Amino acid sequence: MGETKTTLQSAREWVVEHKLRTVGSLWLSGIAGSIAYNWSQPGMKTSVKIIHARLHAQALTLAALAGAAVVEYYDHKSGTKVDRYAKYLPADSYTHKD
């Protein structure tokens, strides 16, 4: 019987496979949430609201990139990345010619 994956494990695998999509989605949700929050604050100019939203989204993106780097580091350290790409590279077909 195969092991069933939990939702958290499935989400983690998806994030590992789609790092850039994850970072882009976080950026988009961050800027949308920040714009929504800043628009509720009275007394600020529109340009200031947009600048604040961009800065908040930029900070969130940097945090997401740092998280993706940590995931990549631990994948590389544990060897799971090697196993994942080994199935695409047949070792027999690359021989060294003397």
DSSP file (Angstrom, degrees, kcal/mol; ACC not computed):
  #  RESIDUE AA STRUCTURE BP1 BP2  ACC     N-H-->O    O-->H-N    N-H-->O    O-->H-N    TCO  KAPPA ALPHA  PHI   PSI    X-CA   Y-CA   Z-CA
    1    1 A M              0   0    0      0, 0.0     2,-0.1     0, 0.0     0, 0.0   0.000 360.0 360.0 360.0 133.5    0.0    0.0    0.0
    2    2 A G        -     0   0    0      1,-0.1     2,-0.3     0, 0.0     0, 0.0  -0.385 360.0-104.6 -77.7 155.3    1.4    3.4   -0.9
    3    3 A E        -     0   0    0     -2,-0.1     2,-0.4     1,-0.0    -1,-0.1  -0.592  30.9-132.1 -78.6 137.8    1.8    6.2    1.6
    4    4 A T        -     0   0    0     -2,-0.3     2,-0.3     1,-0.0    -1,-0.0  -0.734  19.1-132.2 -90.4 139.6   -0.7    9.0    1.4
    5    5 A K        -     0   0    0     -2,-0.4     2,-0.1     1,-0.1    -1,-0.0  -0.667  14.4-128.6 -91.3 143.4    0.6   12.5    1.4
    6    6 A T     >  -     0   0    0     -2,-0.3     4,-2.2     1,-0.1     5,-0.2  -0.383  28.7-106.4 -80.3 168.4   -0.7   15.1    3.7
    7    7 A T  H  > S+     0   0    0      1,-0.2     4,-2.5     2,-0.2     5,-0.2   0.879 121.0  53.6 -62.7 -38.6   -1.8   18.5    2.3
    8    8 A L  H  > S+     0   0    0      2,-0.2     4,-2.3     1,-0.2    -1,-0.2   0.901 109.0  47.9 -64.9 -41.4    1.3   20.1    3.8
    9    9 A Q  H  > S+     0   0    0      2,-0.2     4,-2.3     1,-0.2    -2,-0.2   0.902 112.3  49.5 -65.7 -40.9    3.6   17.6    2.1
   10   10 A S  H  X S+     0   0    0     -4,-2.2     4,-2.0     2,-0.2    -2,-0.2   0.907 112.0  48.2 -64.3 -41.7    1.8   18.1   -1.2
   11   11 A A  H  X S+     0   0    0     -4,-2.5     4,-2.4     2,-0.2    -2,-0.2   0.901 110.5  51.7 -65.6 -40.8    2.1   21.9   -0.9
   12   12 A R  H  X S+     0   0    0     -4,-2.3     4,-2.5     1,-0.2    -2,-0.2   0.920 109.6  49.3 -62.5 -43.6    5.8   21.7    0.0
   13   13 A E  H  X S+     0   0    0     -4,-2.3     4,-2.1     1,-0.2    -1,-0.2   0.900 111.0  50.1 -62.3 -40.2    6.5   19.5   -3.1
   14   14 A W  H  X S+     0   0    0     -4,-2.0     4,-2.0     2,-0.2    -2,-0.2   0.916 110.8  49.2 -64.6 -41.9    4.6   22.0   -5.3
   15   15 A V  H  < S+     0   0    0     -4,-2.4    -2,-0.2     1,-0.2    -1,-0.2   0.899 110.3  51.2 -63.8 -40.7    6.6   24.9   -3.9
   16   16 A V  H >< S+     0   0    0     -4,-2.5     3,-0.5     1,-0.2    -1,-0.2   0.899 114.9  42.7 -63.6 -40.0    9.9   23.1   -4.4
   17   17 A E  H 3< S+     0   0    0     -4,-2.1    -1,-0.2     1,-0.2    -2,-0.2   0.786 123.7  36.3 -76.1 -27.4    9.0   22.4   -8.0
   18   18 A H  T 3X  +     0   0    0     -4,-2.0     4,-1.9    -5,-0.2    -1,-0.2  -0.497  67.2 149.4-126.6  61.5    7.6   25.9   -8.7
   19   19 A K  H <> S+     0   0    0     -3,-0.5     4,-2.4     1,-0.2     5,-0.2   0.915  74.6  47.6 -63.5 -45.0    9.7   28.3   -6.8
   20   20 A L  H  > S+     0   0    0      1,-0.2     4,-2.6     2,-0.2    -1,-0.2   0.877 110.7  51.3 -69.0 -36.2    9.4   31.2   -9.2
   21   21 A R  H  > S+     0   0    0      2,-0.2     4,-2.5     1,-0.2    -1,-0.2   0.896 110.4  50.8 -63.7 -38.5    5.6   30.9   -9.4
   22   22 A T  H  X S+     0   0    0     -4,-1.9     4,-2.3     2,-0.2    -2,-0.2   0.930 111.5  46.3 -64.4 -45.7    5.5   30.9   -5.6
   23   23 A V  H  X S+     0   0    0     -4,-2.4     4,-2.3     1,-0.2    -2,-0.2   0.918 113.8  49.2 -63.5 -43.4    7.6   34.0   -5.4
   24   24 A G  H  X S+     0   0    0     -4,-2.6     4,-2.5     2,-0.2    -2,-0.2   0.894 111.0  49.5 -63.3 -40.5    5.5   35.7   -8.1
   25   25 A S  H  X S+     0   0    0     -4,-2.5     4,-2.6     2,-0.2     5,-0.2   0.896 110.8  49.8 -66.0 -39.9    2.3   34.8   -6.4
   26   26 A L  H  X S+     0   0    0     -4,-2.3     4,-2.4     2,-0.2    -2,-0.2   0.902 111.1  49.9 -64.6 -39.6    3.5   36.1   -3.1
   27   27 A W  H  X S+     0   0    0     -4,-2.3     4,-2.7     2,-0.2     5,-0.2   0.945 112.5  46.8 -62.6 -47.5    4.6   39.4   -4.7
   28   28 A L  H  X S+     0   0    0     -4,-2.5     4,-2.2     1,-0.2    -2,-0.2   0.918 115.4  44.5 -63.3 -44.3    1.2   39.8   -6.4
   29   29 A S  H  X S+     0   0    0     -4,-2.6     4,-2.5     2,-0.2    -1,-0.2   0.864 113.2  53.0 -68.7 -33.6   -0.8   39.0   -3.3
   30   30 A G  H  X S+     0   0    0     -4,-2.4     4,-2.3    -5,-0.2    -2,-0.2   0.921 111.5  43.7 -65.8 -44.3    1.5   41.3   -1.2
   31   31 A I  H  X S+     0   0    0     -4,-2.7     4,-2.3     2,-0.2     5,-0.2   0.884 115.0  49.8 -70.6 -36.3    1.1   44.3   -3.5
   32   32 A A  H  X S+     0   0    0     -4,-2.2     4,-2.4    -5,-0.2    -2,-0.2   0.932 113.9  45.1 -66.3 -44.2   -2.7   43.7   -3.7
   33   33 A G  H  X S+     0   0    0     -4,-2.5     4,-2.3     2,-0.2    -2,-0.2   0.885 113.9  49.3 -66.0 -38.2   -3.0   43.4    0.0
   34   34 A S  H  X S+     0   0    0     -4,-2.3     4,-2.9     2,-0.2     5,-0.2   0.892 111.0  49.2 -69.8 -39.0   -0.8   46.4    0.6
   35   35 A I  H  X S+     0   0    0     -4,-2.3     4,-2.3     2,-0.2    -2,-0.2   0.928 111.7  50.0 -63.6 -43.7   -2.7   48.6   -1.9
   36   36 A A  H  X S+     0   0    0     -4,-2.4     4,-0.7     1,-0.2    -2,-0.2   0.911 114.1  44.9 -61.1 -41.8   -6.0   47.5   -0.2
   37   37 A Y  H >< S+     0   0    0     -4,-2.3     3,-0.9     1,-0.2     4,-0.4   0.937 113.7  48.6 -67.6 -45.7   -4.6   48.4    3.2
   38   38 A N  H >< S+     0   0    0     -4,-2.9     3,-1.1     1,-0.3    -2,-0.2   0.822 105.0  58.9 -66.5 -30.6   -3.1   51.7    2.1
   39   39 A W  H 3< S+     0   0    0     -4,-2.3    -1,-0.3     1,-0.3    -2,-0.2   0.750 100.5  57.6 -70.6 -20.8   -6.3   52.8    0.4
   40   40 A S  T << S+     0   0    0     -3,-0.9    -1,-0.3    -4,-0.7    -2,-0.2   0.602  88.5  89.0 -82.5  -9.7   -8.2   52.4    3.7
   41   41 A Q  S X  S-     0   0    0     -3,-1.1     3,-0.6    -4,-0.4     2,-0.1  -0.788  72.5-147.5 -90.6 114.4   -5.8   55.0    5.3
   42   42 A P  T 3  S+     0   0    0      0, 0.0     3,-0.1     0, 0.0    -2,-0.1  -0.387  72.0  39.6 -77.9 158.4   -7.1   58.5    4.8
   43   43 A G  T 3  S+     0   0    0      1,-0.3     2,-0.4    -2,-0.1    -2,-0.0   0.560  84.4 114.0  86.5   9.4   -4.9   61.5    4.4
   44   44 A M    <   -     0   0    0     -3,-0.6    -1,-0.3    -6,-0.1     2,-0.1  -0.897  66.8-116.9-112.2 143.4   -2.2   60.0    2.2
   45   45 A K     >  -     0   0    0     -2,-0.4     4,-2.0     1,-0.1     3,-0.2  -0.397  26.5-116.4 -71.2 155.1   -1.5   61.0   -1.4
   46   46 A T  H  > S+     0   0    0      1,-0.2     4,-2.2     2,-0.2     5,-0.2   0.882 114.9  54.4 -60.6 -40.2   -2.1   58.4   -4.0
   47   47 A S  H  > S+     0   0    0      1,-0.2     4,-2.2     2,-0.2    -1,-0.2   0.884 107.9  49.6 -63.8 -37.2    1.6   58.3   -5.0
   48   48 A V  H  > S+     0   0    0      2,-0.2     4,-2.5     1,-0.2    -1,-0.2   0.888 109.1  52.8 -67.8 -38.6    2.6   57.7   -1.4
   49   49 A K  H  X S+     0   0    0     -4,-2.0     4,-2.2     2,-0.2    -2,-0.2   0.914 110.9  46.6 -62.2 -42.8    0.1   54.8   -1.2
   50   50 A I  H  X S+     0   0    0     -4,-2.2     4,-2.3     2,-0.2    -2,-0.2   0.904 111.9  50.5 -67.4 -41.4    1.5   53.2   -4.3
   51   51 A I  H  X S+     0   0    0     -4,-2.2     4,-2.3     2,-0.2    -2,-0.2   0.913 111.1  48.7 -63.1 -42.7    5.1   53.6   -3.1
   52   52 A H  H  X S+     0   0    0     -4,-2.5     4,-2.5     1,-0.2    -1,-0.2   0.912 110.6  50.9 -63.3 -41.9    4.3   52.0    0.2
   53   53 A A  H  X S+     0   0    0     -4,-2.2     4,-2.3     1,-0.2    -2,-0.2   0.904 110.7  49.0 -62.5 -40.8    2.5   49.1   -1.5
   54   54 A R  H  X S+     0   0    0     -4,-2.3     4,-2.4     2,-0.2    -1,-0.2   0.906 111.3  49.2 -65.6 -41.5    5.6   48.6   -3.7
   55   55 A L  H  X S+     0   0    0     -4,-2.3     4,-2.2     2,-0.2    -2,-0.2   0.903 111.5  48.5 -65.8 -41.1    7.9   48.6   -0.7
   56   56 A H  H  X S+     0   0    0     -4,-2.5     4,-2.2     2,-0.2    -2,-0.2   0.926 113.6  46.9 -63.8 -43.9    5.8   46.2    1.2
   57   57 A A  H  X S+     0   0    0     -4,-2.3     4,-2.4     1,-0.2    -2,-0.2   0.870 110.5  53.3 -66.5 -35.8    5.6   43.8   -1.8
   58   58 A Q  H  X S+     0   0    0     -4,-2.4     4,-2.4     2,-0.2    -1,-0.2   0.911 109.1  48.1 -65.6 -41.9    9.4   44.2   -2.3
   59   59 A A  H  X S+     0   0    0     -4,-2.2     4,-2.0     2,-0.2    -2,-0.2   0.906 112.1  49.6 -64.5 -41.1   10.1   43.2    1.3
   60   60 A L  H  X S+     0   0    0     -4,-2.2     4,-2.2     2,-0.2    -2,-0.2   0.893 110.3  51.3 -63.9 -39.6    7.7   40.2    1.0
   61   61 A T  H  X S+     0   0    0     -4,-2.4     4,-2.7     2,-0.2    -2,-0.2   0.906 108.4  50.7 -65.0 -42.5    9.5   39.2   -2.3
   62   62 A L  H  X S+     0   0    0     -4,-2.4     4,-2.2     1,-0.2    -1,-0.2   0.899 110.8  49.4 -62.3 -39.3   12.9   39.3   -0.7
   63   63 A A  H  X S+     0   0    0     -4,-2.0     4,-2.2     2,-0.2    -2,-0.2   0.900 111.4  49.0 -65.1 -40.3   11.6   37.1    2.2
   64   64 A A  H  X S+     0   0    0     -4,-2.2     4,-2.4     2,-0.2    -2,-0.2   0.891 110.8  50.1 -66.9 -39.5   10.2   34.7   -0.3
   65   65 A L  H  X S+     0   0    0     -4,-2.7     4,-2.2     2,-0.2    -2,-0.2   0.893 110.0  50.6 -65.1 -39.3   13.4   34.5   -2.3
   66   66 A A  H  X S+     0   0    0     -4,-2.2     4,-2.1     2,-0.2    -2,-0.2   0.910 110.8  49.6 -63.8 -41.0   15.3   33.9    0.9
   67   67 A G  H  X S+     0   0    0     -4,-2.2     4,-2.3     2,-0.2    -2,-0.2   0.898 109.8  50.5 -63.5 -40.6   12.9   31.1    1.7
   68   68 A A  H  X S+     0   0    0     -4,-2.4     4,-2.5     1,-0.2    -1,-0.2   0.872 109.1  52.4 -64.6 -36.6   13.4   29.6   -1.7
   69   69 A A  H  X S+     0   0    0     -4,-2.2     4,-2.5     2,-0.2    -2,-0.2   0.895 108.8  49.8 -65.6 -39.6   17.1   29.8   -1.3
   70   70 A V  H  X S+     0   0    0     -4,-2.1     4,-2.5     2,-0.2    -2,-0.2   0.919 111.3  48.5 -64.7 -43.3   16.9   27.9    2.0
   71   71 A V  H  X S+     0   0    0     -4,-2.3     4,-2.3     1,-0.2    -2,-0.2   0.922 112.3  48.9 -61.9 -44.1   14.7   25.2    0.4
   72   72 A E  H  X S+     0   0    0     -4,-2.5     4,-2.4     2,-0.2    -2,-0.2   0.899 110.4  51.7 -62.2 -41.3   17.2   24.9   -2.4
   73   73 A Y  H  X S+     0   0    0     -4,-2.5     4,-2.7     1,-0.2    -2,-0.2   0.936 112.0  44.7 -61.4 -47.9   20.1   24.7    0.0
   74   74 A Y  H  X S+     0   0    0     -4,-2.5     4,-2.3     2,-0.2     6,-0.3   0.841 112.1  52.6 -70.1 -31.6   18.4   21.9    2.0
   75   75 A D  H  X>S+     0   0    0     -4,-2.3     6,-1.3    -5,-0.2     4,-1.2   0.916 113.4  44.4 -64.7 -42.3   17.4   20.0   -1.2
   76   76 A H  H  <5S+     0   0    0     -4,-2.4    -2,-0.2    -5,-0.2    -1,-0.2   0.897 115.1  48.3 -67.8 -40.4   21.0   20.2   -2.3
   77   77 A K  H  <5S+     0   0    0     -4,-2.7    -2,-0.2     1,-0.2    -1,-0.2   0.877 113.8  45.3 -69.1 -38.3   22.4   19.2    1.1
   78   78 A S  H  <5S-     0   0    0     -4,-2.3    -1,-0.2    -5,-0.2    -2,-0.2   0.672 106.3-125.2 -82.2 -16.0   20.0   16.2    1.5
   79   79 A G  T  X5S+     0   0    0     -4,-1.2     4,-1.7    -5,-0.2    -3,-0.2   0.468  75.6 121.3  88.5   1.1   20.6   14.9   -2.0
   80   80 A T  H  ><S+     0   0    0     -5,-0.7     4,-1.8    -6,-0.3    -4,-0.1   0.823  72.0  57.1 -68.0 -28.8   16.9   14.9   -3.0
   81   81 A K  H  > S+     0   0    0     -6,-1.3     4,-1.9     2,-0.2    -1,-0.2   0.894 104.3  51.9 -68.1 -38.3   17.6   17.2   -5.9
   82   82 A V  H  > S+     0   0    0     -7,-0.3     4,-1.5     1,-0.2    -2,-0.2   0.924 110.6  48.2 -62.9 -44.2   20.2   14.8   -7.3
   83   83 A D  H  X S+     0   0    0     -4,-1.7     4,-0.6     1,-0.2    -1,-0.2   0.856 109.2  54.2 -64.3 -35.0   17.6   12.0   -7.2
   84   84 A R  H  < S+     0   0    0     -4,-1.8     3,-0.2     1,-0.2    -1,-0.2   0.873 116.5  35.7 -68.8 -37.3   15.0   14.2   -8.8
   85   85 A Y  H >X S+     0   0    0     -4,-1.9     3,-1.2     1,-0.2     4,-0.7   0.600  98.6  80.4 -93.0 -12.2   17.2   15.1  -11.8
   86   86 A A  H >< S+     0   0    0     -4,-1.5     3,-0.6     1,-0.3    -1,-0.2   0.816  84.3  61.9 -65.0 -29.8   18.9   11.7  -12.1
   87   87 A K  T 3< S+     0   0    0     -4,-0.6    -1,-0.3    -3,-0.2    -2,-0.1   0.698 102.7  51.5 -71.2 -16.9   16.0   10.2  -13.9
   88   88 A Y  T <4 S+     0   0    0     -3,-1.2    -1,-0.2     1,-0.2    -2,-0.2   0.644 104.6  60.3 -91.2 -16.7   16.4   12.7  -16.8
   89   89 A L  S << S-     0   0    0     -4,-0.7     2,-0.4    -3,-0.6    -1,-0.2  -0.889  75.9-149.3-116.6 101.6   20.1   12.0  -17.3
   90   90 A P        -     0   0    0      0, 0.0     3,-0.4     0, 0.0     4,-0.4  -0.567   3.4-155.9 -71.4 124.6   21.0    8.5  -18.3
   91   91 A A  S >  S+     0   0    0     -2,-0.4     3,-0.6     1,-0.2    -5,-0.0   0.745  85.4  63.8 -73.4 -24.1   24.4    7.8  -16.9
   92   92 A D  T 3  S+     0   0    0      1,-0.2    -1,-0.2     3,-0.0    -3,-0.0   0.823  94.5  58.4 -71.7 -31.5   25.2    5.0  -19.5
   93   93 A S  T 3  S+     0   0    0     -3,-0.4     2,-0.9     1,-0.2    -1,-0.2   0.629  93.4  71.2 -79.3 -11.7   25.1    7.2  -22.6
   94   94 A Y    <   +     0   0    0     -3,-0.6     2,-0.3    -4,-0.4    -1,-0.2  -0.794  64.6 161.6-107.4  92.2   27.8    9.6  -21.4
   95   95 A T        -     0   0    0     -2,-0.9     2,-0.5    -3,-0.0    -3,-0.0  -0.808  39.6-116.7-109.9 152.5   31.1    7.7  -21.6
   96   96 A H        -     0   0    0     -2,-0.3     2,-0.5     2,-0.0    -2,-0.0  -0.742  25.0-143.9 -89.1 128.4   34.5    9.1  -21.6
   97   97 A K              0   0    0     -2,-0.5    -1,-0.0     1,-0.1     0, 0.0  -0.786 360.0 360.0 -94.1 132.2   36.5    8.5  -24.8
   98   98 A D              0   0    0     -2,-0.5    -1,-0.1     0, 0.0    -2,-0.0   0.444 360.0 360.0 -87.9 360.0   40.2    7.9  -24.4
